[in-house]
């Protein structure tokens, strides 16, 4: 049984419905240690036969048998493994990868073996030394001569220690001296026990081998033994696998470095969209934080005011009264620290100091929603005291409003008695302090107001309650949700006021506005995606021959896809890193300006914002790579190798 057999190989090409037979029934057998030259005129089917033997073309009739095993029905993956393990290609046009140096070109084949990276590098250096290129390992293909390129191709073909070397016109582009040296190398390869098959129209090449097979008109016209073949080398024990992700990533980086200027422009363009989104989110954080800071500096965000939801048409004050049932409900809610009675009065209010009076449009009892730091002078009111706003204090002493602290003022309220008749309530109160102009209303304690009514034989019930919530301001919303869950029929039993509810609503609108702005900024990401798609398609076109080379060396379709996914991944990664850098620089500059104007950092880019930018950039880049990567993987290796 021969090592390699071709049985009745037939192959035709079609132009429309017209058939053009190229191979018309080829029967050949080969042994290891032979140096066989397949000779014939151009267009005679030599290259087609080489592609069939090399596992690049599986669309033929007949059978190829290796060591008794048919390759006829092998899958694409099996043919990939066959080329990696068994076949080493030497091409007429060398087919070196331009963006890899000489050493890296040889290592591409070795990266598909089970050798460690160090072993791969040592074997590549050893092979390049054997072909006389030890001083050129770091050079790129465009820096060496044609003869040297062919030596690199021979070293690459031998790298995975294949059993069959297929050389397509190996000396076609070389001068006589280089031709002689290359033929000597091929003869040495055959002498080492490997099967060397050259496809040539050169009689010089043919006569250098052990056997000549002449192909004419798609059939074997002559099969002549020039000299006895060499001894067989045995089985290749070097295990192989397709290119791993690490290898495709390294190759993608090498290609990006090779086209550095273009890729820098791509990264910059893609970074603009990511930068815009990150800055918009950071600006949203800063604006929301600034507004909350300003509000929280005046009022207590952990205190809310709850009143009965009586509707706008219900004008009976008694319907607003709250009692122990309401208080018990609120006390049982999780994270509620304290529930206090409070009262709100609108209209019929007046303060008098000496001969000066001040009308009050409304007043509420002092409660935890008012922060002590909003009292600019003096202290919070105790029983028998009253806290004035600065506006009210200025009506009594325009030049020195704070001089009112400790003075006695008379409080008047017009209300109805039990007989529904108007009655004037009054009480002398001591001014405890002056609050800032925007802190709310003049206020006294609930007990003080209750005593005012009691002195006139009247009584009051709280018409709202103040609930203090313990812990973080994040606990406010769950408490509000629980209060809103209490129903009176189909409508809510209570209505909630206070800064906690207001801030939550405000933050919701701020978040919405920021998300809208971020979305608008994100439109540029669509432009980035389109740009990446176009660039990757260009890259596929530029690297078509490289794809053919990799497929010939045994790289799978999945590895080709990974090659372009890797490139897209790095574009996305570098774009996001660049966007983060310029966003952080802008943040520093903007916040220095803002600190001088409003004493607050207006852009606050969080770690989450940065990770969001990175993830979005990577996702968009990888999605953009789907079509180009799939297109690259579907390329026919034979057509790719002939692409110019």
N, C-alpha and C positions, 0 to 999 in steps of 0.2 A: 504493500500500500504506500503510495506516494505521500509526501508531507502536505503538498497543496495540489489539488486537482480542479481543473475547469472542465465541466461536462456540458457539451452542446450549448455554449453560451450564445444567445441571440439577443440583439438589441436593435431597435428601430426608432427613428425620430419621425415626427409627423408634422406636416405643414397643412393645416386644414384637415381634409380627409385623405390627403396623399401621404403614403408611407415611404420613408427612405431608410432601407436597411443599412446598418453600419457593420454589425457583427452577424455573420450568417452561419453560426455553428462552430464555435471555437472549442477544441478539445486539446488540453495541455496538462502536463503534470510537472511539478517542480520538487526539488529536494533541497534540504538545508545544505549550505556550503556552496551552492551554485551562484554564479554571477551571470544572469541571463539578460541578454539584450533583445528587446522586441523592436524590430526594425521595420520601417514602412514609410510611405510618403505621407505628407500632410493630409489630413482628412481621411486617412485609411482606417481609423478606429483604434489607434494605439492608446490615446489618452482615455477614451471610453473604456477600454479593457482595463487600464490602470485603475480607474475609478471604481470599477466593479470589484477588482481584486482587493482594493484598499477599503472597501466597505462604505464608500461615499455614495455609490449608486446601487440601489436595491431593486430598481425597476427594470428587470430583464427576464428573459426566459433561460432555462437551463439551471445549472447548479454549481456552486463553489463549495468545495469540501476541504476542510482544514483538519488534518489528523483524524480523518474518518468522520468528522462532524460537519453536517451541512449548514451553511450560512443562509440558505435560501429563505427561510421563514423566520429569521431573527428579527426581534423588535428593534425599534430605534435605539433603545437603551443598550441592548445587546451589541448592536453595531458600534455604538459609542465605545463600549468596553473593548470590543475587538480592535478598534483603531488605537486605543490607549495602550493595550496590552501587547498587541501582536505587530502592529504596523508602525513604521517610521517613514515619514514623507520627506523627500528632498525635491524642491521645486526648481524649475528652470529660472523663475524670477525671484528666487530666494525666499520671498514671502516672509520677511522678518517684520516684527511689529515696531513701527518707527518710534513710538514714545517710550520704548523700553531699551535699556542699554544691552550690550552683547551678552553679559552674564545673565541678565533678567530674561532675555529671549530664550536662552537654554533652560532656565529654571521654570519657565511656563510649563514645559512638559513634565519636569520633575515635581512640580506642585501637585500633580495628579497621581503621585505615588505615595506609598506609606512611609517614605523616609522622613526623618526629622528635618527641620529647616536647616540645621547645621550640616547634616549629611547631604541634603540637596545642594547646598552651596559648594561643599567640597567636591561632589561629583561633577557639578557644572564646571568648576575650575579645572578639574582633572581632564575633562573632555576637551575644553578649550585649549589646554596645554598640549594635548595629543595632536590637535589639528594646527598647532603653531600660532595660537592667538593669545598666549599668556600675557602679552603686554598691551592688549587692546580690550580687556574685559569691561572697562568702564566707559568705553566709547559707544556712541549711538550708531545705528546702521548707516546714516548719511555721512559718517566720518571715516568709513573704511571702503576698500576697493571691492570690485565685483568678486574676485577670487576669495577674498577674505569673507565676504557675505556668504558665499557658498560653503565655506568651511564652518561658519556658524550654523548654517542649515544642517550640515552633516552632524555636528555636535548635538544639535537639538534632536535630530532624528534618532540618535543613539542613546539619548538621555535616559529613557525608560527601559532600556535594554530590550527592544523589540526583537522578534524572531525574523521579521521580514522588513527589508528596506526597499521602498519603491522610489525610484529617482526618475523624474520627468525632465528629459533633456538637461541633465545635470551640468553639461559643459556648453550649452547653447549660447550663453552670454559671456563666455570666457575666451581669453587668448590661448595660444598653443601651450605656453609654459604652465598656466594655471590649469588648463585641461589635463595635462600630463600628471600634475600633482593630485588633482581631484580623482582621476582614474586610479592612481596608486592607492589613495585612501579607500576607494570603493572596493578595490581588490583585497586590501587588508581586512575590510569588514567581512567580505565573503570568506576569507581565509580563517576568520575567527569562528566560522561555522554558521553564519547567518545566511539567509536567502536574500540575495540582492537582485532586484528586477529593475532594469533601466528601460525607459521608453525613449527611443532616439531615431533619428534619421542619419546619424553620423556613423560611417564605417569604422572610423578610428575608435569610437566608443565600443562599437559592436565587437571589434577584434580584440579588445582588451579583456573581455569576459571569458567565461568557460563555455558559453553556449549562445547561439544566435537563432532567434525565431523571427522569420520574415512573415509579415502580414500584408496581404494584398487583396483588395476588393472584398474585405470582410472575412477572409478565410486564411488559414495557415498555408503559405506556399512553400515554406522550407523550415526545417528544424534541424540545425547542425550543431554538433558538439565540437567546440574549438579545442578544449582541453578538459581533462578530468576535473570534476568539482572537488571541493575541500570537504573535510570531515564535519559532521553536524555538531551544533553547539549544545543541544539539549533544550530543556524547557526553561522559559523565562520565569524566575521565581520572585520577581519584583511585583508585588501586588499594587493595583492601581485603583483610583476612584476619580470621580469627576471633580472639577475645580470647586473647592470649598469657598464659603462666603468670605473668609479672610483673604483668600487669594484674589477673588474678584474685587474686593474692596481695595486691596493694594494696587491692582491694575487700574481701577477707576481713579484713584488718587494720582497715579503716575500720569494718566491721560490728562487730568485736570492741571497738573503742573506743566505739562507739555504745551497746553493751550491756556497759559496762565492769564494773559491779558483779557481774553474773551470771557473766561470764567469769573474773573474779578468783576467785570461789568454785569454779568448775570447775577452774581451774588449781591452786588449793590442794588440792582433793580428789584430783586426779590425782597431784599431787606427793607425797602421803603414801606411796603405794605405792612410787614410785621412790626416795624418801628411805629407806624401810625396807630395800629391797634393797641400796642403796649402803652404808648403815651396817652391815648384816649382813656384807657382803663385806669392808668395812674392818675390822670387829671380828675376822673370821676371820684376816685378814692379821696383825693385832696379836697375837692370842692365839698363833698359830703362830710368829710372830717371837719373842714373849716366851719360849715354851717352848724353842724352838731356842736362843735366847740363853742361857738358864739351863743347858741341857745342854752347849752348846758352850763355855761358860765353865769347865766341869769336865773335859771330855774332848775328844779330837781327832776331829772328824767325818770327817776324810779318812783315818782308819785303821780297817781292819776286821780282824776275827779270823776265820780260816778253819780249820776242823777237818774230819776225815774224818767222813762220815755213816755211822756204823756201826749205827745203830738202837738202840732202848732195851733190847733183849734181849741185846745183845752186850756182855758185861762184861770181855772180855779186853783189858787195856790195850795189848797189842802191836798189836791191830788199829787202834789210833788213831795209831800212829807214822806220821810223815810224813818224806819224804826228798827227794832231789835231783830226782826226777821231778816231784814236786808243785811244788817251787820253780821249776823251769824253766818249767812250765806258766804259773805266775803271773807270772813275769818277762816273758813274751812278750806279756802282755795290754796293750793300748793304755792309756796314761796311768798305768801302774803305775810308781812311782818306786823303791820298795825293798821287798824281801821279807826278813823276819827270823824266825829260829827262836824259838820260845817254848814254855813248859811250864806246865801247870796241875796243881796238886796239891789233892786234896780229902781231908781227914781225916788223923790221925796226925801233926799238926804242933804244935810247942811252941817257945816262946821262954823263955829264962831269963836273969835279971839278978840277980846276987847270990843271995838266997834266994827271990826272987819269980819266979813263972812265969806265962806267959800262953798259953792254948790258942788255936790258930788253926783255924777251921773249913775254910778254904781259903787258897790262895796261888797267885799266878801271877807269872811272871817279868816284870820291868819292860819295857814296850813302848810304842810311839808312841801307843797309845790314851790314855795318861795324860799330860795336859798338865803341863809344868813349873810353870805358875802354880797348879796344885792343891797344890803343895808349899808349905805355909805358912811353914816354916822349914827352913833347910839346903838341900840340893841332891839331885838324882837320884842313885841309887846307882851306883857304879862297881864294878869287880871287887873282891870281898872286903868289900863294904859291903851294908847292908840299909836299906830305907826303911820306917819304921813309920807306921801310921795313928795318928792322935791318940788313938783309943780304946785301942790297944795300949800307947802310950807312957804313958798315964795309969795303966795297971795297974802300971807300974814306978815312976812318980813322979806321984802324983795331983795335987799342988799345982803342980808345975812340969814338965809333960810335955816342954817344949822343952829342958830341961836334959839330956835323954837323948842329944841330938846329940853325936857324938864318943865316946860310951860304947861299951863292948864288951858284946855280948849273945851268948848261945850259942843256935844254931839246932839243933833236933832234928827228925828225921823218922823215923817208923817205916815200913819198907817190907820187901819180900821180896828175898832174895839169889837167886843162880842156882839154888840147891837148893830154892827156894820156902819158905825158912825166914825167920821174922821177924828183922830186923836193925835196929839203931838207928844212924842216921847223925847226925853232929853236926859243927858247925863254928862257930868263934868269928868273929863279924862286927862291923864297926864301923857304928854308926848314922849314916847320911849326912844324914838329914832326917826331918821329920814332915809327913805329908800331912793334908789336911782329912778330917774324919770320914766324909764321903760320897764320897771319891775312889776307893773300891774296896777293895784289899787290901794287906797288907804284901807287899813285893816285893823281889827281888834280880835281878841280871842273869842271863841264861841261862848265861853262862860260869861265874859263881859257883856256880850250882846244879850245873852239869856237873862242876865241880871237887869239890864235896861228894861226888858219886857216885864220882868217880874215886879219891878218897882211900880209899874203901872197896871199891875194885876192882870197881865197878859202872859201868854206862854207861846213858845215856838218849838217846832220840831225841825230837825235838820232837813234842808231841801237838797243837800248833796252830801256825799261822804268822800273823804280823802283816804285813798289806800296807798300805803307805803309798801313797796316790793323789795324784798331783800336780794342781795347778790348782784349779779351783773344786769345791765340794762337789757340784755337778751331775754331775761325772765319776764320782762314787761309784756311782750306780745302774747305768751301763753296765758297769762292772767287775764288779759283783755279778751282773748278768745273764749275763755271759760265764762267770763261775765256776759259776753255776747250770746253764749249758748242758752242763757235763761230767757224763756219766752213768755209773753203775755198774749195768748192766742197765737197768731201767726207772726206777730211783730216782736222785736227785742224788748225785753222788760226794762232794760236800762240803756242809757246813752253815756258814752265815755268822752270826757274832755281832758285836757291837760297835755303837757308837752310830749309825754311818751307816745300818745296816739298821734299827735301832730308830726313828731319827728319820724315815726314809722312811715306815715303817708308821704312825707316830704322825701325820705330816703328812697321810697319806691319810685317816685317820679324822677328823682335824680338818677337812679339806676336805669330807668327806662330811657332817659335822655342820653346817658352815657352809652348804653347799648346801641341806641340808634346811631350815635356818632361813630362808635366803634364799627358798626356794620357798614356805614358809609365809607369809613376808612378801609374796611375790609374788602371793598370792591376792587381796590388795587391788588388784592391778593388774587383775584380772578385774572387780572392782567399778568401777574407773576406766573400763575399756573400756565396760561397760554404761552408765555415766553419760554418757560421751562420745556413745555411740550415741543415747541418749535426747535429749540436748541438741541433737545435729545434726538429729534428726528434728523437734524443735521448731523449730529454725532453718529447716529446709526449709518447714515449715508457715507460719512467720512471713514467709518470703521468697518465697512462691509467686508473688505478683504481680511481685516483682522478677525472678524467673526468666522469667515471661511477657514482661516488658519487654525483658530481654536477648535472648530468642529472637526477639522482634519486630524488634529492632535488628540481628539477624543472627548472634548468638552461637550456636556449635554446641553439641550435647549434650556433647561432650568438654570444652568450656569451662565448662559448668555443673557437670560432675563436678569439674573442677579447682578451681572456686570453693569447694566444700565440702571437698575434699582439702586445699586451702590452709588453710582454717580449722582442720581437724584437725591439720595439720602445726604450726601456730603454737601450738595448745593443747598438743601434745606437747613442742614446743621450750621454751615458757615453763614448763611443768610441770617438765621436767628441770632447767632452769636454777635454778628456785626450790628444787627438791629438793637440788641440789648446794650451793646457798648455805647452806641450813639444816643439811645434813650436815657441811659444813666448819665451821660455827659449833659444832655439837655435838662435832666432833672436837677442836677447840681446847679447849673446856671440859673434856671428858672426859680429854684427855691432860694437862692441867694438874693435875687431881686425881690421875691415875694416876702422874704423875712424882713427886708428893709421897709416894705410898704405896709404889710398887714400883720407882720410878726407871726407868720404861719407858713408851713411848707405846702405849697399849693399842688405840687405833683408828688404823689406817694405811690411809687411802683412797688407792689408787693412781690414776694417770691412766687406766689401763685400766678400773678400776671406774667412773670418771666417764663415760668414753666408752660403757661398757656401759649405764649408766643412761640416757644420752641416746638411744642407738640403740633400746633397749627401749621407751622412752617414745614415740619417733617411730613405731616399728613398730606398737605397740598402737594409737596414735591413728589411724594411716592404715588399719589393718585395721578399726577401729571405724567409719571413714568409708565403707567400701565400700558397705554397704547404703543408708545415707541419700543418698550421692552418686549412686548408680545410680537411686534413687527420684526424686531431683530431676531428673536428666537425662531420665527417661521422661515427665515431666509434659507434658501437651499445652499448647502456648503459648496457644491460644484460651481454654481453661478457666482457665489460670493468670491471664490478664489480667482475667477476670471474677471472680476469687476475692476474697472480702471477709474 
